[in-house]
Amino acid sequence: MRIGVLKEIKPEEYRVSLTAAGARELTSRGHDVFVEQGAGLGSNIRDEDFAASGVTIVPDAAAVFEEAKLLLKVKEPLREEYERLRPHHVLFTYLHLAPDTVLTQALVDSGAACVAYETVQNDNGRLPLLAPMSEIAGRLATQVSAQYLERTNGGKGKLIGGATGVEAARVLVMGAGVAGGNAAAIAVGMKAKVKVLDVNIDRLAELEMALPHVECLMSNQTTIEEQVAKADVLIGAVLVPGAKAPALVSEELVMAMEPGSVIVDLSVDQGGCVATSHMTTHTDPVYLRNGVVHYCVGNMAGVVPVTATVALTNSTLPYVMRVADLGLELAARSGAALARGINVYEGKVANAAVAEATGLPYVPIESLLPIDFG
């Protein structure tokens, strides 16, 4: 198969969808790989490194779209990218379509097959291609919350781990998945007082066993109201695969937090789980609302691209190889996890959560491809 690796054009996005080592695995299997010039520089991967892996370096994105059938990216396509999509293309990237009807409609209109890393889902409910970035974002969330608790950064002036004889900061993590679990782990390591809320009692039990110093609580509206008001740091890590994140924290609850408290909303790329959240960038990452510092960067892992690009390739490469070896249709028929990742196919929205969030018609993927989900 002819595979294209595009340079990311989203502001402050330094990751690339494939490492040179990953490219070598593909070329060694007989696939042709076309990499846009400079695509890996943000992750310290030179064009020469890619070329040594047997790829062809092409001058611009137009050449990648022209040469390749399978297009690999990290972030959702921007307008100048999705306007180049054609029906023969297979786009494989993080899409996060639920809060973006315009992008979803554009992908439908393109006729391309669009597979979202974040909705590739195993039978056990795990999200193997979202997990590595969730892990990194969760760890970063605690780091940045500690930074923005500092008085000079707009925070209330608390050290997250306290000091001898001084109470540590109270960190509330909403969501006990990969991102929330990693946020809690780093917070515990920094000696914060950590509580985690979730509606999945089994996941809370797992986390409690792994992190015995964390208090795990069943999430409900009463508990949310009680705990948010007391938190110095609120880390939102709520996820419903493919769907808009539920806005569990109202503006009234944000107003109940002490001035200088910090919110890090990891769910913002799916619409956010805090009513006062809106997308920010690494250049301008925070804003004050009701006296509370909000950090809502949608591509958090992009700030550590050397780590993130390798982690992403480690997870995505087996799926990329399957699509390259078999073609998307046969690969999807032989693997339900990959089939669940198909959000748009043959001009139709094939993911129920995306269709519901965007108001576009839904056509189940199994009615378009003969897939048995068991």
Steps between C-alpha positions, in 0.01 A plus 500: 500500500605862446516670840537872564630676811388863523666783686266628770379855440293554813666783697762375747465136397845343484412132486513288187292190432786260433859459616783407266509157666128458431551605140770237462258230616259604226754529219649164596157346434500643149287810560583837346521777760495870407599747771447874469824693523567611858213298645710354780715798595282594799563153639873509422462268201691631200409442137826305474380266775180431308689460172728241660185301579419469132234769472461763229518860620253721313500883502156582634160379618356513148753238391408273793130518414583433136728202562339319793182306567545453877560836668651507849464804727494585867232769528172559320534649150466873460314652207794508261551132572145366488435684176767276342333176609360279223282186508799268453674630812506332841573753774632360828541754782348645816174655379297603809197569281225525763541874568571590135206466263673704228798264485275193515290625209815579301629146550162359396505718188854390410396137459821390676510226761592663832624291791539659843775379730285591801208269413702189414367287785569145614225264610593572863428869449864610496611770255851389397581792271369769734676352803857622433397864455262475796788371711720791399224761535409367844858530619534846352174611661642473849823671398320800353253522789792525741649776284179702481432470871800729541406858585704647214295292255162611635454221754429517869865450591494142626777244462324190372681272745488739794792505743585364842216604726307656207201344327551378143276616216170319445490347151171370363515281190175437316533175309695188593605400149852511359529880513343534843697212643829645381408847627424349840823301504714807435302705753557234766869494408508877560338440842169665426175392667324322215141394441369331185138485387356254249174317430679170435538323834731235354737762365497678837590172669790446259629850560466468876710184490765664280504829693410429863556864601223617265143530627269360233138614509193407299404793282156655532374857496507539878858373528611718208351809665662422834843417365540765230441783747782372722755430226813706444547318168231343284618271220223406260569164336149392406464296182211348309662344190413700190240716677502851641627506855219554751519843667505370855629820661267797461606864505335529841732229630802679354385814682498299824874425467745724681664774290833383363392137475600322179296302248672282241237366261643205310158440343505830312572340161166319542321817609615512863353367825499845665240754385750785504763323288600602151796396287835672557848465351850443631584863418200629697405204719300652786226748576316612814129439539329581830845536652597142409795421272394286202756299302326348196762417236354251254829344392684476831725214391625715212728684742707183558518376139812286533329283761153523347596411141676181608214403731246566225687296241544211743121478531381586150753309291339154533170646375669698223678184385175306496328764287804523273525122459130423457329826404255671733197290408661161562690627804173628652319175427774304674524726805205652682724746688609665176146493362381698802753765406331577168313827553424591137468257210362539149356842580321387815557543873565149628546577870182533706644740759638732232168499314307580817735783597509661156137437401605327178336178377647178638565187296654208698831385358377139499234599247771636272754223556425137594644519852415267784539670839412179678 
